[in-house]
Amino acid sequence: MNIITQPETEAARVKRVEAAYWLPTQERWIRSKARFKLMAKTRRYGGSYANNYTMVEKTGRKGNIFDAWIGSRDLLAARLSVNDCKFFTRDVLKIAAKDAQEVFIDDDRKMKAFEIELGNGRFVRGLSSSPDAFAGKQGWMSLDEFALHKEPRQLYGIVQPALTRGGSLSIISTHRGTANFFNELVKEIKEKGNPKRFDYFEINIEEAVKEGLWIKIKQTLIKNGVEDERLPWSDEDFLRSLRKECATEEMWRQEYMCMPCDDSAALLTWEEITAATLTAEQMRAMNIPADAPRFAGMDVGRHNHPSVYWQWALVNGLWIEEIVEPLHKMDFATQEALFIERVSARNVRRAAIDATGLGMQMAENAVKACPGKVIPVTFNQRIKLEMAVKAKRKFQDRIVRLTDTPKHHYELYSIKQKAGHGESIVITSEAGLTDGHADYAWAGFLGLHAGDESTAPPLEMILI
């Protein structure tokens, strides 16, 4: 007898997803008992949430001899992971546990962690994923947002030996360029026979929505009484909006579709950008003095290509991102007044402004209003080339510090390079938040140019 199964209706699908606590890939991750697990995922899927559950479930077992160590990008993320673990101990698994505490795991280096002590005497600890923090640890090891760490290869090299006497390692991350060690691990799994024997999981945003991610998000919003204009949206509406909201097509592919950006074409690689990036906590700790010299850059545009003001603070030889502001829907008179007001501040030493085309009049007026402080820059092949090389060198020397703002990072990454004739290199602006103009990046480069007295680069390069 042939039995034809009727397709699931949308109402039945919604009911099924809402009734389940976990999405399918989350559940498969939880059920996997592999010593080595790796997940390449879309943003906001809930992979880390499911992993935090596994950390509590394994650590809380009767007779377990290992502690759990959850490595997060910074202490704030570590605290959030431990908060998840506290919820799972008390409300889901009903495991006796003491309240979460902040502790020092290395008094000499002042390294902190957040911990929960479970009823069996074992601990779940959340800490920042610096290599030093994991030295000498063993047990259930987890590395969250692995590709975003400054030294992922070194971190893996320190954590892997921790499994010699037992335990497990879980790695969860979105991609961050092709040159990243996380991508090397993924390529080993897919193309080289998986020599490290990872149990591999991959879930992009389209697959996640098919599993019911948008249904789960709406369920949570409604349950908590959150007003949200998207509540009537379908899965297709949700995906379409996410893609439109992305700063660039590259951002969509990498952050949501598990497709790493090609670092070979980038002027600034993801490794260089990540190495320059500070968390919000680290940026506050920089404590920029009020009298530190500031240097600003402004790329001038209008409508589809807005003007952007980028200000750096120079502290102990470090160029620290301080203000990045797109001047959307602002007439030229208002833009000019804002620029002059900021450059007139005592701690702003110099500013470079785009004096090409639309910016010519604004630059002339700014030079008159702030004599000796404004450098008008007429964009041509050589000057853009000079600024790009200066910026590249500062990133390579690791004297640049950026806020943790993905839009700014993708804008900087959007400046591309390729081989030209002979020994020359061709630099292009193919992406950016403004369809090929990379206004943010050039504003940042103008600011670095304003603070740099060096001569033109020795390399012969061509800009197109």
KAKAVEN-V776393 format. One record per pair of residues at least 24 apart in sequence whose C-alpha atoms are under 8 Angstrom apart, sorted by the first residue. I is the first residue (numbers start at 1). J is the second residue. D is the distance in whole Angstrom. If there is no record, write none. Layout:
{{I | J | D} {I | J | D}}
//
This chain:
{{14 | 212 | 8} {14 | 215 | 7} {17 | 211 | 8} {17 | 212 | 6} {17 | 215 | 7} {17 | 216 | 7} {18 | 215 | 7} {18 | 216 | 7} {18 | 219 | 7} {22 | 50 | 8} {23 | 211 | 6} {23 | 212 | 7} {23 | 213 | 7} {24 | 211 | 7} {25 | 201 | 8} {25 | 203 | 8} {26 | 50 | 6} {29 | 201 | 8} {30 | 54 | 6} {32 | 199 | 8} {34 | 168 | 7} {34 | 198 | 7} {34 | 199 | 6} {35 | 167 | 7} {35 | 168 | 4} {35 | 169 | 6} {35 | 198 | 8} {36 | 168 | 6} {36 | 169 | 5} {36 | 170 | 6} {36 | 196 | 8} {36 | 197 | 7} {36 | 198 | 5} {36 | 199 | 6} {37 | 169 | 6} {37 | 170 | 5} {37 | 171 | 6} {37 | 198 | 5} {37 | 199 | 5} {37 | 200 | 6} {37 | 201 | 8} {38 | 170 | 6} {38 | 171 | 5} {38 | 172 | 6} {38 | 198 | 6} {38 | 199 | 6} {38 | 200 | 5} {38 | 201 | 6} {39 | 171 | 6} {39 | 172 | 5} {39 | 173 | 6} {39 | 200 | 6} {39 | 201 | 5} {39 | 202 | 6} {39 | 203 | 8} {40 | 172 | 6} {40 | 173 | 5} {40 | 174 | 6} {40 | 175 | 7} {40 | 201 | 6} {40 | 202 | 5} {40 | 203 | 7} {40 | 258 | 6} {41 | 172 | 7} {41 | 173 | 6} {41 | 174 | 5} {41 | 201 | 8} {41 | 202 | 6} {41 | 203 | 5} {41 | 204 | 6} {41 | 256 | 7} {41 | 257 | 8} {41 | 258 | 6} {42 | 174 | 6} {42 | 203 | 6} {42 | 204 | 5} {42 | 205 | 5} {42 | 255 | 6} {42 | 256 | 4} {42 | 257 | 6} {42 | 258 | 6} {43 | 174 | 7} {43 | 205 | 8} {43 | 255 | 6} {43 | 256 | 6} {45 | 205 | 8} {45 | 208 | 7} {45 | 213 | 7} {47 | 172 | 7} {48 | 144 | 7} {48 | 172 | 7} {49 | 81 | 8} {49 | 84 | 7} {51 | 170 | 8} {52 | 81 | 7} {52 | 84 | 7} {52 | 85 | 6} {53 | 84 | 8} {53 | 85 | 6} {53 | 88 | 6} {55 | 85 | 8} {55 | 124 | 7} {55 | 140 | 7} {56 | 85 | 6} {56 | 88 | 7} {56 | 89 | 7} {56 | 124 | 7} {57 | 93 | 7} {59 | 118 | 8} {59 | 122 | 7} {59 | 123 | 7} {59 | 124 | 7} {59 | 140 | 8} {60 | 95 | 7} {60 | 118 | 6} {60 | 119 | 7} {60 | 120 | 7} {60 | 122 | 7} {61 | 120 | 8} {62 | 120 | 7} {63 | 120 | 8} {64 | 120 | 8} {64 | 122 | 8} {65 | 122 | 7} {66 | 122 | 7} {66 | 138 | 7} {66 | 139 | 5} {66 | 140 | 7} {66 | 167 | 7} {67 | 122 | 5} {67 | 123 | 5} {67 | 124 | 6} {67 | 125 | 8} {67 | 138 | 8} {67 | 139 | 6} {67 | 140 | 6} {68 | 123 | 6} {68 | 124 | 5} {68 | 125 | 6} {68 | 139 | 6} {68 | 140 | 5} {68 | 141 | 6} {68 | 142 | 8} {69 | 124 | 6} {69 | 125 | 5} {69 | 126 | 6} {69 | 127 | 7} {69 | 139 | 7} {69 | 140 | 6} {69 | 141 | 5} {69 | 142 | 6} {70 | 124 | 8} {70 | 125 | 6} {70 | 126 | 5} {70 | 127 | 6} {70 | 141 | 6} {70 | 142 | 5} {70 | 143 | 6} {70 | 144 | 7} {71 | 126 | 6} {71 | 127 | 5} {71 | 128 | 5} {71 | 129 | 5} {71 | 141 | 8} {71 | 142 | 6} {71 | 143 | 5} {71 | 144 | 6} {72 | 126 | 7} {72 | 127 | 6} {72 | 128 | 5} {72 | 129 | 5} {72 | 143 | 6} {72 | 144 | 5} {72 | 145 | 7} {73 | 128 | 5} {73 | 129 | 6} {73 | 144 | 7} {73 | 145 | 7} {73 | 146 | 8} {73 | 148 | 7} {73 | 149 | 7} {74 | 127 | 7} {74 | 128 | 5} {74 | 129 | 7} {74 | 279 | 7} {75 | 112 | 8} {75 | 113 | 7} {75 | 126 | 8} {75 | 127 | 6} {75 | 128 | 5} {76 | 281 | 8} {77 | 128 | 8} {78 | 113 | 8} {78 | 114 | 7} {78 | 126 | 5} {78 | 127 | 5} {78 | 128 | 6} {79 | 114 | 6} {79 | 126 | 7} {81 | 126 | 7} {82 | 114 | 7} {82 | 115 | 7} {82 | 116 | 7} {82 | 124 | 8} {82 | 125 | 7} {82 | 126 | 6} {85 | 124 | 8} {86 | 116 | 7} {95 | 119 | 7} {105 | 133 | 8} {129 | 155 | 8} {130 | 155 | 7} {131 | 155 | 5} {131 | 158 | 6} {131 | 159 | 8} {134 | 158 | 7} {134 | 159 | 6} {135 | 159 | 7} {136 | 162 | 7} {137 | 162 | 6} {138 | 162 | 4} {138 | 163 | 6} {138 | 165 | 8} {138 | 166 | 8} {138 | 167 | 7} {139 | 163 | 7} {139 | 166 | 7} {139 | 167 | 4} {139 | 168 | 7} {140 | 167 | 5} {140 | 168 | 5} {140 | 169 | 6} {141 | 167 | 7} {141 | 168 | 6} {141 | 169 | 5} {141 | 170 | 6} {142 | 169 | 6} {142 | 170 | 5} {142 | 171 | 6} {143 | 169 | 8} {143 | 170 | 6} {143 | 171 | 5} {143 | 172 | 6} {144 | 171 | 6} {144 | 172 | 5} {144 | 173 | 6} {145 | 171 | 8} {145 | 172 | 6} {145 | 173 | 4} {145 | 174 | 7} {146 | 171 | 7} {146 | 172 | 6} {146 | 173 | 5} {146 | 174 | 8} {146 | 182 | 7} {147 | 173 | 6} {147 | 174 | 7} {147 | 175 | 6} {147 | 176 | 6} {147 | 180 | 7} {147 | 181 | 7} {147 | 182 | 5} {148 | 173 | 8} {148 | 176 | 7} {148 | 274 | 7} {149 | 274 | 7} {150 | 271 | 7} {150 | 274 | 6} {150 | 275 | 5} {152 | 180 | 8} {152 | 181 | 6} {152 | 182 | 7} {153 | 181 | 6} {174 | 254 | 7} {174 | 255 | 6} {174 | 258 | 7} {175 | 254 | 6} {175 | 255 | 7} {175 | 258 | 6} {175 | 259 | 7} {175 | 260 | 5} {176 | 254 | 7} {176 | 260 | 6} {176 | 261 | 7} {176 | 270 | 6} {177 | 254 | 8} {177 | 260 | 5} {177 | 261 | 5} {177 | 262 | 6} {177 | 263 | 6} {177 | 269 | 8} {177 | 270 | 6} {177 | 271 | 8} {178 | 260 | 6} {178 | 261 | 6} {178 | 262 | 5} {178 | 263 | 6} {179 | 262 | 8} {179 | 263 | 6} {179 | 270 | 8} {179 | 271 | 7} {180 | 270 | 8} {180 | 271 | 7} {183 | 260 | 8} {202 | 258 | 8} {203 | 258 | 7} {204 | 256 | 6} {204 | 257 | 5} {204 | 258 | 6} {205 | 239 | 8} {205 | 256 | 5} {205 | 257 | 6} {206 | 239 | 7} {206 | 257 | 8} {209 | 235 | 7} {214 | 238 | 7} {247 | 407 | 6} {247 | 410 | 7} {247 | 432 | 7} {247 | 433 | 5} {248 | 410 | 7} {248 | 431 | 7} {248 | 432 | 6} {248 | 433 | 6} {250 | 410 | 8} {251 | 410 | 7} {265 | 416 | 5} {265 | 417 | 5} {265 | 418 | 6} {266 | 413 | 6} {266 | 414 | 7} {266 | 415 | 6} {266 | 416 | 4} {266 | 417 | 6} {267 | 388 | 8} {267 | 392 | 7} {267 | 413 | 7} {267 | 415 | 6} {267 | 416 | 5} {267 | 417 | 6} {267 | 427 | 8} {268 | 392 | 6} {268 | 395 | 8} {268 | 412 | 7} {268 | 413 | 6} {268 | 415 | 7} {269 | 413 | 7} {270 | 413 | 7} {272 | 395 | 6} {272 | 396 | 7} {272 | 398 | 8} {273 | 395 | 7} {273 | 409 | 7} {273 | 413 | 8} {275 | 398 | 7} {276 | 395 | 7} {276 | 398 | 6} {276 | 399 | 8} {276 | 400 | 6} {276 | 401 | 5} {276 | 402 | 6} {277 | 401 | 6} {277 | 402 | 5} {277 | 403 | 6} {277 | 404 | 6} {278 | 401 | 7} {278 | 402 | 6} {278 | 403 | 6} {278 | 404 | 6} {279 | 403 | 7} {279 | 404 | 6} {280 | 403 | 7} {280 | 404 | 7} {283 | 403 | 7} {288 | 313 | 7} {288 | 315 | 7} {289 | 315 | 8} {290 | 347 | 8} {291 | 347 | 6} {292 | 347 | 6} {293 | 347 | 5} {293 | 348 | 6} {293 | 349 | 6} {294 | 347 | 6} {294 | 348 | 4} {294 | 349 | 6} {294 | 350 | 7} {295 | 348 | 6} {295 | 349 | 6} {295 | 350 | 5} {295 | 351 | 6} {295 | 447 | 5} {295 | 448 | 7} {295 | 450 | 6} {295 | 451 | 6} {296 | 343 | 8} {296 | 348 | 7} {296 | 350 | 7} {296 | 351 | 4} {296 | 352 | 6} {296 | 444 | 8} {296 | 446 | 7} {296 | 447 | 4} {296 | 448 | 8} {296 | 450 | 7} {297 | 351 | 6} {297 | 352 | 5} {297 | 353 | 6} {297 | 443 | 5} {297 | 444 | 6} {297 | 445 | 7} {297 | 446 | 4} {297 | 447 | 4} {297 | 448 | 8} {297 | 450 | 7} {298 | 351 | 8} {298 | 352 | 7} {298 | 353 | 5} {298 | 354 | 6} {298 | 442 | 8} {298 | 443 | 5} {298 | 444 | 8} {298 | 446 | 7} {298 | 447 | 7} {299 | 353 | 6} {299 | 354 | 5} {299 | 439 | 6} {299 | 440 | 7} {299 | 442 | 6} {299 | 443 | 5} {299 | 446 | 8} {300 | 353 | 8} {300 | 354 | 6} {300 | 355 | 8} {300 | 358 | 7} {300 | 359 | 5} {301 | 358 | 7} {301 | 359 | 8} {302 | 328 | 8} {302 | 329 | 8} {302 | 330 | 8} {303 | 328 | 7} {303 | 329 | 6} {304 | 434 | 7} {305 | 434 | 6} {305 | 437 | 7} {305 | 439 | 7} {306 | 439 | 7} {307 | 439 | 7} {308 | 439 | 6} {308 | 440 | 6} {308 | 443 | 6} {309 | 339 | 8} {309 | 440 | 8} {309 | 443 | 6} {309 | 444 | 8} {310 | 440 | 8} {310 | 443 | 6} {310 | 444 | 5} {310 | 447 | 6} {311 | 444 | 7} {311 | 447 | 6} {312 | 447 | 7} {312 | 448 | 7} {317 | 399 | 7} {318 | 399 | 5} {318 | 400 | 6} {318 | 401 | 7} {319 | 399 | 6} {319 | 400 | 5} {319 | 401 | 6} {320 | 400 | 6} {320 | 401 | 5} {320 | 402 | 6} {321 | 400 | 8} {321 | 401 | 6} {321 | 402 | 5} {321 | 403 | 6} {324 | 440 | 8} {326 | 440 | 8} {332 | 362 | 8} {336 | 362 | 6} {336 | 366 | 7} {339 | 366 | 8} {340 | 366 | 6} {340 | 369 | 7} {340 | 370 | 7} {343 | 370 | 7} {343 | 373 | 7} {343 | 374 | 8} {344 | 370 | 6} {349 | 373 | 6} {350 | 374 | 6} {350 | 375 | 7} {350 | 450 | 6} {350 | 451 | 7} {351 | 375 | 6} {351 | 446 | 8} {351 | 447 | 6} {351 | 450 | 5} {351 | 451 | 8} {352 | 376 | 6} {352 | 377 | 7} {352 | 446 | 6} {352 | 447 | 6} {352 | 449 | 7} {352 | 450 | 5} {353 | 377 | 6} {353 | 446 | 7} {354 | 378 | 6} {354 | 379 | 7} {354 | 446 | 8} {355 | 379 | 7} {375 | 450 | 7} {381 | 462 | 6} {381 | 463 | 5} {381 | 464 | 7} {382 | 462 | 8} {382 | 463 | 7} {384 | 463 | 7} {385 | 427 | 8} {385 | 461 | 7} {385 | 462 | 7} {385 | 463 | 6} {386 | 456 | 5} {386 | 457 | 6} {387 | 445 | 6} {387 | 446 | 7} {387 | 448 | 8} {387 | 449 | 6} {388 | 445 | 7} {389 | 457 | 7} {390 | 448 | 8} {390 | 449 | 7} {390 | 457 | 8} {391 | 445 | 6} {391 | 448 | 7} {391 | 449 | 8} {407 | 433 | 8} {408 | 440 | 7} {408 | 441 | 8} {411 | 438 | 6} {411 | 439 | 8} {411 | 440 | 6} {411 | 441 | 6} {412 | 438 | 8} {412 | 440 | 7} {412 | 441 | 5} {414 | 438 | 7} {415 | 441 | 8} {420 | 462 | 8} {423 | 460 | 7} {424 | 459 | 8} {424 | 460 | 5} {424 | 461 | 5} {424 | 462 | 7} {425 | 460 | 7} {425 | 461 | 5} {425 | 462 | 6} {426 | 461 | 6} {426 | 462 | 5} {426 | 463 | 6} {426 | 464 | 7} {427 | 461 | 8} {427 | 462 | 7} {427 | 463 | 5} {427 | 464 | 6} {428 | 463 | 6} {428 | 464 | 6}}
//
